[in-house]
């Protein structure tokens, strides 16, 4: 999608990927409500990206 909109980037970056699968890491003070909120926010970001495609 990005290369479709900005063809010049394809020549600069080749076939590299701009995104990767991620994960959530925390050490102290996180409860299940915080994790659920984080997951929901990430899902919303993904849905927005899909809708923009």
mmJSON file of the N, C-alpha and C atoms, coordinates in Angstrom:
{"data_MODEL":{"atom_site":{
"group_PDB":["ATOM","ATOM","ATOM","ATOM","ATOM","ATOM","ATOM","ATOM","ATOM","ATOM","ATOM","ATOM","ATOM","ATOM","ATOM","ATOM","ATOM","ATOM","ATOM","ATOM","ATOM","ATOM","ATOM","ATOM","ATOM","ATOM","ATOM","ATOM","ATOM","ATOM","ATOM","ATOM","ATOM","ATOM","ATOM","ATOM","ATOM","ATOM","ATOM","ATOM","ATOM","ATOM","ATOM","ATOM","ATOM","ATOM","ATOM","ATOM","ATOM","ATOM","ATOM","ATOM","ATOM","ATOM","ATOM","ATOM","ATOM","ATOM","ATOM","ATOM","ATOM","ATOM","ATOM","ATOM","ATOM","ATOM","ATOM","ATOM","ATOM","ATOM","ATOM","ATOM","ATOM","ATOM","ATOM","ATOM","ATOM","ATOM","ATOM","ATOM","ATOM","ATOM","ATOM","ATOM","ATOM","ATOM","ATOM","ATOM","ATOM","ATOM","ATOM","ATOM","ATOM","ATOM","ATOM","ATOM","ATOM","ATOM","ATOM","ATOM","ATOM","ATOM","ATOM","ATOM","ATOM","ATOM","ATOM","ATOM","ATOM","ATOM","ATOM","ATOM","ATOM","ATOM","ATOM","ATOM","ATOM","ATOM","ATOM","ATOM","ATOM","ATOM","ATOM","ATOM","ATOM","ATOM","ATOM","ATOM","ATOM","ATOM","ATOM","ATOM","ATOM","ATOM","ATOM","ATOM","ATOM","ATOM","ATOM","ATOM","ATOM","ATOM","ATOM","ATOM","ATOM","ATOM","ATOM","ATOM","ATOM","ATOM","ATOM","ATOM","ATOM","ATOM","ATOM","ATOM","ATOM","ATOM","ATOM"],
"id":[1,2,3,4,5,6,7,8,9,10,11,12,13,14,15,16,17,18,19,20,21,22,23,24,25,26,27,28,29,30,31,32,33,34,35,36,37,38,39,40,41,42,43,44,45,46,47,48,49,50,51,52,53,54,55,56,57,58,59,60,61,62,63,64,65,66,67,68,69,70,71,72,73,74,75,76,77,78,79,80,81,82,83,84,85,86,87,88,89,90,91,92,93,94,95,96,97,98,99,100,101,102,103,104,105,106,107,108,109,110,111,112,113,114,115,116,117,118,119,120,121,122,123,124,125,126,127,128,129,130,131,132,133,134,135,136,137,138,139,140,141,142,143,144,145,146,147,148,149,150,151,152,153,154,155,156,157,158,159],
"type_symbol":["N","C","C","N","C","C","N","C","C","N","C","C","N","C","C","N","C","C","N","C","C","N","C","C","N","C","C","N","C","C","N","C","C","N","C","C","N","C","C","N","C","C","N","C","C","N","C","C","N","C","C","N","C","C","N","C","C","N","C","C","N","C","C","N","C","C","N","C","C","N","C","C","N","C","C","N","C","C","N","C","C","N","C","C","N","C","C","N","C","C","N","C","C","N","C","C","N","C","C","N","C","C","N","C","C","N","C","C","N","C","C","N","C","C","N","C","C","N","C","C","N","C","C","N","C","C","N","C","C","N","C","C","N","C","C","N","C","C","N","C","C","N","C","C","N","C","C","N","C","C","N","C","C","N","C","C","N","C","C"],
"label_atom_id":["N","CA","C","N","CA","C","N","CA","C","N","CA","C","N","CA","C","N","CA","C","N","CA","C","N","CA","C","N","CA","C","N","CA","C","N","CA","C","N","CA","C","N","CA","C","N","CA","C","N","CA","C","N","CA","C","N","CA","C","N","CA","C","N","CA","C","N","CA","C","N","CA","C","N","CA","C","N","CA","C","N","CA","C","N","CA","C","N","CA","C","N","CA","C","N","CA","C","N","CA","C","N","CA","C","N","CA","C","N","CA","C","N","CA","C","N","CA","C","N","CA","C","N","CA","C","N","CA","C","N","CA","C","N","CA","C","N","CA","C","N","CA","C","N","CA","C","N","CA","C","N","CA","C","N","CA","C","N","CA","C","N","CA","C","N","CA","C","N","CA","C","N","CA","C","N","CA","C","N","CA","C","N","CA","C"],
"label_alt_id":[null,null,null,null,null,null,null,null,null,null,null,null,null,null,null,null,null,null,null,null,null,null,null,null,null,null,null,null,null,null,null,null,null,null,null,null,null,null,null,null,null,null,null,null,null,null,null,null,null,null,null,null,null,null,null,null,null,null,null,null,null,null,null,null,null,null,null,null,null,null,null,null,null,null,null,null,null,null,null,null,null,null,null,null,null,null,null,null,null,null,null,null,null,null,null,null,null,null,null,null,null,null,null,null,null,null,null,null,null,null,null,null,null,null,null,null,null,null,null,null,null,null,null,null,null,null,null,null,null,null,null,null,null,null,null,null,null,null,null,null,null,null,null,null,null,null,null,null,null,null,null,null,null,null,null,null,null,null,null],
"label_comp_id":["UNK","UNK","UNK","UNK","UNK","UNK","UNK","UNK","UNK","UNK","UNK","UNK","UNK","UNK","UNK","UNK","UNK","UNK","UNK","UNK","UNK","UNK","UNK","UNK","UNK","UNK","UNK","UNK","UNK","UNK","UNK","UNK","UNK","UNK","UNK","UNK","UNK","UNK","UNK","UNK","UNK","UNK","UNK","UNK","UNK","UNK","UNK","UNK","UNK","UNK","UNK","UNK","UNK","UNK","UNK","UNK","UNK","UNK","UNK","UNK","UNK","UNK","UNK","UNK","UNK","UNK","UNK","UNK","UNK","UNK","UNK","UNK","UNK","UNK","UNK","UNK","UNK","UNK","UNK","UNK","UNK","UNK","UNK","UNK","UNK","UNK","UNK","UNK","UNK","UNK","UNK","UNK","UNK","UNK","UNK","UNK","UNK","UNK","UNK","UNK","UNK","UNK","UNK","UNK","UNK","UNK","UNK","UNK","UNK","UNK","UNK","UNK","UNK","UNK","UNK","UNK","UNK","UNK","UNK","UNK","UNK","UNK","UNK","UNK","UNK","UNK","UNK","UNK","UNK","UNK","UNK","UNK","UNK","UNK","UNK","UNK","UNK","UNK","UNK","UNK","UNK","UNK","UNK","UNK","UNK","UNK","UNK","UNK","UNK","UNK","UNK","UNK","UNK","UNK","UNK","UNK","UNK","UNK","UNK"],
"label_asym_id":["A","A","A","A","A","A","A","A","A","A","A","A","A","A","A","A","A","A","A","A","A","A","A","A","A","A","A","A","A","A","A","A","A","A","A","A","A","A","A","A","A","A","A","A","A","A","A","A","A","A","A","A","A","A","A","A","A","A","A","A","A","A","A","A","A","A","A","A","A","A","A","A","A","A","A","A","A","A","A","A","A","A","A","A","A","A","A","A","A","A","A","A","A","A","A","A","A","A","A","A","A","A","A","A","A","A","A","A","A","A","A","A","A","A","A","A","A","A","A","A","A","A","A","A","A","A","A","A","A","A","A","A","A","A","A","A","A","A","A","A","A","A","A","A","A","A","A","A","A","A","A","A","A","A","A","A","A","A","A"],
"label_entity_id":["1","1","1","1","1","1","1","1","1","1","1","1","1","1","1","1","1","1","1","1","1","1","1","1","1","1","1","1","1","1","1","1","1","1","1","1","1","1","1","1","1","1","1","1","1","1","1","1","1","1","1","1","1","1","1","1","1","1","1","1","1","1","1","1","1","1","1","1","1","1","1","1","1","1","1","1","1","1","1","1","1","1","1","1","1","1","1","1","1","1","1","1","1","1","1","1","1","1","1","1","1","1","1","1","1","1","1","1","1","1","1","1","1","1","1","1","1","1","1","1","1","1","1","1","1","1","1","1","1","1","1","1","1","1","1","1","1","1","1","1","1","1","1","1","1","1","1","1","1","1","1","1","1","1","1","1","1","1","1"],
"label_seq_id":[1,1,1,2,2,2,3,3,3,4,4,4,5,5,5,6,6,6,7,7,7,8,8,8,9,9,9,10,10,10,11,11,11,12,12,12,13,13,13,14,14,14,15,15,15,16,16,16,17,17,17,18,18,18,19,19,19,20,20,20,21,21,21,22,22,22,23,23,23,24,24,24,25,25,25,26,26,26,27,27,27,28,28,28,29,29,29,30,30,30,31,31,31,32,32,32,33,33,33,34,34,34,35,35,35,36,36,36,37,37,37,38,38,38,39,39,39,40,40,40,41,41,41,42,42,42,43,43,43,44,44,44,45,45,45,46,46,46,47,47,47,48,48,48,49,49,49,50,50,50,51,51,51,52,52,52,53,53,53],
"pdbx_PDB_ins_code":[null,null,null,null,null,null,null,null,null,null,null,null,null,null,null,null,null,null,null,null,null,null,null,null,null,null,null,null,null,null,null,null,null,null,null,null,null,null,null,null,null,null,null,null,null,null,null,null,null,null,null,null,null,null,null,null,null,null,null,null,null,null,null,null,null,null,null,null,null,null,null,null,null,null,null,null,null,null,null,null,null,null,null,null,null,null,null,null,null,null,null,null,null,null,null,null,null,null,null,null,null,null,null,null,null,null,null,null,null,null,null,null,null,null,null,null,null,null,null,null,null,null,null,null,null,null,null,null,null,null,null,null,null,null,null,null,null,null,null,null,null,null,null,null,null,null,null,null,null,null,null,null,null,null,null,null,null,null,null],
"Cartn_x":[0.823,0.0,0.871,1.882,2.736,3.454,3.948,4.654,3.713,2.435,1.466,1.28,1.28,1.075,2.353,3.485,4.766,5.767,5.655,6.458,7.952,8.367,9.793,10.406,9.61,10.136,10.534,9.888,10.213,11.664,12.135,13.515,14.491,14.054,14.924,15.015,13.887,13.852,13.728,13.514,13.396,12.196,12.396,11.296,11.24,11.858,11.841,10.441,10.17,8.877,8.993,7.958,7.957,7.316,6.582,5.882,6.266,6.123,6.355,5.408,5.262,4.445,5.122,4.343,4.907,4.373,4.79,4.319,4.355,3.643,3.525,4.374,5.229,6.086,5.977,5.836,5.84,6.381,6.891,7.49,6.677,6.122,5.467,4.212,3.197,2.053,1.032,1.021,0.05,-0.984,-2.236,-3.297,-4.015,-4.973,-5.646,-6.453,-6.931,-7.665,-6.735,-5.521,-4.54,-4.184,-3.989,-3.648,-4.807,-6.031,-7.197,-7.314,-7.057,-7.105,-6.041,-4.839,-3.751,-4.121,-4.644,-5.019,-6.106,-7.097,-8.174,-7.633,-6.708,-6.116,-5.34,-4.616,-3.867,-4.808,-5.899,-6.886,-7.489,-7.756,-8.302,-7.319,-6.042,-5.017,-4.994,-5.044,-5.026,-6.258,-7.424,-8.652,-8.59,-8.024,-7.877,-6.973,-5.891,-4.973,-5.653,-6.455,-7.168,-8.165,-8.862,-9.855,-9.211,-7.965,-7.266,-6.731,-6.62,-6.04,-6.93],
"Cartn_y":[-1.184,0.0,1.254,1.281,2.456,2.683,1.585,1.723,2.135,1.775,2.194,3.707,4.269,5.715,6.511,5.907,6.608,5.705,5.648,4.726,4.954,6.177,6.453,5.718,5.388,4.674,3.244,2.676,1.307,1.217,2.214,2.205,2.472,3.231,3.555,2.398,1.71,0.692,-0.735,-0.917,-2.261,-3.002,-4.253,-5.084,-5.145,-4.235,-4.243,-3.971,-4.504,-4.302,-3.175,-2.361,-1.246,-1.628,-2.719,-3.136,-4.564,-4.905,-6.277,-6.617,-7.896,-8.32,-7.845,-7.428,-6.928,-7.675,-7.229,-7.82,-6.777,-7.043,-6.112,-6.628,-5.777,-6.165,-5.115,-5.578,-4.684,-5.442,-4.703,-5.369,-5.215,-4.033,-3.77,-2.932,-3.189,-2.299,-2.433,-3.544,-3.717,-4.738,-4.367,-5.317,-5.721,-6.615,-7.113,-6.036,-5.027,-3.93,-3.152,-2.904,-2.183,-2.978,-4.271,-5.117,-5.163,-5.29,-5.302,-3.986,-2.873,-1.564,-1.476,-1.946,-1.929,-2.762,-3.955,-4.827,-4.178,-3.581,-2.915,-1.77,-0.999,0.109,-0.407,-1.51,-2.079,-2.596,-3.226,-3.694,-2.524,-1.424,-0.238,0.322,0.328,0.81,-0.065,-1.367,-2.289,-2.089,-1.945,-1.726,-0.422,0.612,1.885,1.717,0.966,0.739,-0.049,-1.023,-1.822,-0.951,-0.084,0.785,1.808,2.182,3.143,2.49,1.177,0.462,0.487],
"Cartn_z":[0.0,0.0,0.0,0.826,0.901,-0.428,-1.027,-2.295,-3.42,-3.316,-4.327,-4.306,-3.125,-2.991,-3.198,-2.851,-2.93,-3.651,-4.954,-5.754,-5.582,-5.308,-5.16,-3.971,-2.962,-1.799,-2.14,-3.15,-3.539,-3.99,-4.663,-5.133,-3.994,-3.02,-1.89,-0.897,-0.643,0.394,-0.134,-1.405,-1.961,-1.409,-1.04,-0.539,0.981,1.648,3.111,3.63,4.792,5.433,6.443,6.549,7.485,8.816,8.841,10.048,10.381,11.626,12.041,13.18,13.442,14.567,15.84,16.794,18.035,19.23,20.377,21.613,22.708,23.772,24.894,26.044,26.58,27.694,28.784,29.996,31.146,32.342,33.3,34.448,35.716,35.961,37.24,37.027,37.832,37.891,36.785,36.079,35.006,35.455,35.318,35.639,34.36,34.48,33.282,32.57,33.284,32.642,31.713,32.169,31.355,30.108,30.255,29.11,28.123,28.602,27.707,26.938,27.618,26.965,25.875,26.181,25.204,23.975,24.206,23.092,22.243,22.875,22.136,21.286,21.858,21.101,19.902,20.07,18.956,17.874,18.273,17.296,16.533,17.223,16.558,15.539,15.877,14.945,13.698,13.884,12.748,11.877,12.492,11.72,10.938,11.527,10.81,9.6,9.756,8.64,7.533,7.91,6.908,6.157,6.861,6.228,5.307,5.577,4.725,3.462,3.461,2.32,1.116],
"occupancy":[1.0,1.0,1.0,1.0,1.0,1.0,1.0,1.0,1.0,1.0,1.0,1.0,1.0,1.0,1.0,1.0,1.0,1.0,1.0,1.0,1.0,1.0,1.0,1.0,1.0,1.0,1.0,1.0,1.0,1.0,1.0,1.0,1.0,1.0,1.0,1.0,1.0,1.0,1.0,1.0,1.0,1.0,1.0,1.0,1.0,1.0,1.0,1.0,1.0,1.0,1.0,1.0,1.0,1.0,1.0,1.0,1.0,1.0,1.0,1.0,1.0,1.0,1.0,1.0,1.0,1.0,1.0,1.0,1.0,1.0,1.0,1.0,1.0,1.0,1.0,1.0,1.0,1.0,1.0,1.0,1.0,1.0,1.0,1.0,1.0,1.0,1.0,1.0,1.0,1.0,1.0,1.0,1.0,1.0,1.0,1.0,1.0,1.0,1.0,1.0,1.0,1.0,1.0,1.0,1.0,1.0,1.0,1.0,1.0,1.0,1.0,1.0,1.0,1.0,1.0,1.0,1.0,1.0,1.0,1.0,1.0,1.0,1.0,1.0,1.0,1.0,1.0,1.0,1.0,1.0,1.0,1.0,1.0,1.0,1.0,1.0,1.0,1.0,1.0,1.0,1.0,1.0,1.0,1.0,1.0,1.0,1.0,1.0,1.0,1.0,1.0,1.0,1.0,1.0,1.0,1.0,1.0,1.0,1.0],
"B_iso_or_equiv":[0.0,0.0,0.0,0.0,0.0,0.0,0.0,0.0,0.0,0.0,0.0,0.0,0.0,0.0,0.0,0.0,0.0,0.0,0.0,0.0,0.0,0.0,0.0,0.0,0.0,0.0,0.0,0.0,0.0,0.0,0.0,0.0,0.0,0.0,0.0,0.0,0.0,0.0,0.0,0.0,0.0,0.0,0.0,0.0,0.0,0.0,0.0,0.0,0.0,0.0,0.0,0.0,0.0,0.0,0.0,0.0,0.0,0.0,0.0,0.0,0.0,0.0,0.0,0.0,0.0,0.0,0.0,0.0,0.0,0.0,0.0,0.0,0.0,0.0,0.0,0.0,0.0,0.0,0.0,0.0,0.0,0.0,0.0,0.0,0.0,0.0,0.0,0.0,0.0,0.0,0.0,0.0,0.0,0.0,0.0,0.0,0.0,0.0,0.0,0.0,0.0,0.0,0.0,0.0,0.0,0.0,0.0,0.0,0.0,0.0,0.0,0.0,0.0,0.0,0.0,0.0,0.0,0.0,0.0,0.0,0.0,0.0,0.0,0.0,0.0,0.0,0.0,0.0,0.0,0.0,0.0,0.0,0.0,0.0,0.0,0.0,0.0,0.0,0.0,0.0,0.0,0.0,0.0,0.0,0.0,0.0,0.0,0.0,0.0,0.0,0.0,0.0,0.0,0.0,0.0,0.0,0.0,0.0,0.0],
"pdbx_formal_charge":[null,null,null,null,null,null,null,null,null,null,null,null,null,null,null,null,null,null,null,null,null,null,null,null,null,null,null,null,null,null,null,null,null,null,null,null,null,null,null,null,null,null,null,null,null,null,null,null,null,null,null,null,null,null,null,null,null,null,null,null,null,null,null,null,null,null,null,null,null,null,null,null,null,null,null,null,null,null,null,null,null,null,null,null,null,null,null,null,null,null,null,null,null,null,null,null,null,null,null,null,null,null,null,null,null,null,null,null,null,null,null,null,null,null,null,null,null,null,null,null,null,null,null,null,null,null,null,null,null,null,null,null,null,null,null,null,null,null,null,null,null,null,null,null,null,null,null,null,null,null,null,null,null,null,null,null,null,null,null],
"auth_seq_id":[1,1,1,2,2,2,3,3,3,4,4,4,5,5,5,6,6,6,7,7,7,8,8,8,9,9,9,10,10,10,11,11,11,12,12,12,13,13,13,14,14,14,15,15,15,16,16,16,17,17,17,18,18,18,19,19,19,20,20,20,21,21,21,22,22,22,23,23,23,24,24,24,25,25,25,26,26,26,27,27,27,28,28,28,29,29,29,30,30,30,31,31,31,32,32,32,33,33,33,34,34,34,35,35,35,36,36,36,37,37,37,38,38,38,39,39,39,40,40,40,41,41,41,42,42,42,43,43,43,44,44,44,45,45,45,46,46,46,47,47,47,48,48,48,49,49,49,50,50,50,51,51,51,52,52,52,53,53,53],
"auth_comp_id":["UNK","UNK","UNK","UNK","UNK","UNK","UNK","UNK","UNK","UNK","UNK","UNK","UNK","UNK","UNK","UNK","UNK","UNK","UNK","UNK","UNK","UNK","UNK","UNK","UNK","UNK","UNK","UNK","UNK","UNK","UNK","UNK","UNK","UNK","UNK","UNK","UNK","UNK","UNK","UNK","UNK","UNK","UNK","UNK","UNK","UNK","UNK","UNK","UNK","UNK","UNK","UNK","UNK","UNK","UNK","UNK","UNK","UNK","UNK","UNK","UNK","UNK","UNK","UNK","UNK","UNK","UNK","UNK","UNK","UNK","UNK","UNK","UNK","UNK","UNK","UNK","UNK","UNK","UNK","UNK","UNK","UNK","UNK","UNK","UNK","UNK","UNK","UNK","UNK","UNK","UNK","UNK","UNK","UNK","UNK","UNK","UNK","UNK","UNK","UNK","UNK","UNK","UNK","UNK","UNK","UNK","UNK","UNK","UNK","UNK","UNK","UNK","UNK","UNK","UNK","UNK","UNK","UNK","UNK","UNK","UNK","UNK","UNK","UNK","UNK","UNK","UNK","UNK","UNK","UNK","UNK","UNK","UNK","UNK","UNK","UNK","UNK","UNK","UNK","UNK","UNK","UNK","UNK","UNK","UNK","UNK","UNK","UNK","UNK","UNK","UNK","UNK","UNK","UNK","UNK","UNK","UNK","UNK","UNK"],
"auth_asym_id":["A","A","A","A","A","A","A","A","A","A","A","A","A","A","A","A","A","A","A","A","A","A","A","A","A","A","A","A","A","A","A","A","A","A","A","A","A","A","A","A","A","A","A","A","A","A","A","A","A","A","A","A","A","A","A","A","A","A","A","A","A","A","A","A","A","A","A","A","A","A","A","A","A","A","A","A","A","A","A","A","A","A","A","A","A","A","A","A","A","A","A","A","A","A","A","A","A","A","A","A","A","A","A","A","A","A","A","A","A","A","A","A","A","A","A","A","A","A","A","A","A","A","A","A","A","A","A","A","A","A","A","A","A","A","A","A","A","A","A","A","A","A","A","A","A","A","A","A","A","A","A","A","A","A","A","A","A","A","A"],
"auth_atom_id":["N","CA","C","N","CA","C","N","CA","C","N","CA","C","N","CA","C","N","CA","C","N","CA","C","N","CA","C","N","CA","C","N","CA","C","N","CA","C","N","CA","C","N","CA","C","N","CA","C","N","CA","C","N","CA","C","N","CA","C","N","CA","C","N","CA","C","N","CA","C","N","CA","C","N","CA","C","N","CA","C","N","CA","C","N","CA","C","N","CA","C","N","CA","C","N","CA","C","N","CA","C","N","CA","C","N","CA","C","N","CA","C","N","CA","C","N","CA","C","N","CA","C","N","CA","C","N","CA","C","N","CA","C","N","CA","C","N","CA","C","N","CA","C","N","CA","C","N","CA","C","N","CA","C","N","CA","C","N","CA","C","N","CA","C","N","CA","C","N","CA","C","N","CA","C","N","CA","C","N","CA","C","N","CA","C"],
"pdbx_PDB_model_num":[1,1,1,1,1,1,1,1,1,1,1,1,1,1,1,1,1,1,1,1,1,1,1,1,1,1,1,1,1,1,1,1,1,1,1,1,1,1,1,1,1,1,1,1,1,1,1,1,1,1,1,1,1,1,1,1,1,1,1,1,1,1,1,1,1,1,1,1,1,1,1,1,1,1,1,1,1,1,1,1,1,1,1,1,1,1,1,1,1,1,1,1,1,1,1,1,1,1,1,1,1,1,1,1,1,1,1,1,1,1,1,1,1,1,1,1,1,1,1,1,1,1,1,1,1,1,1,1,1,1,1,1,1,1,1,1,1,1,1,1,1,1,1,1,1,1,1,1,1,1,1,1,1,1,1,1,1,1,1]
}}}
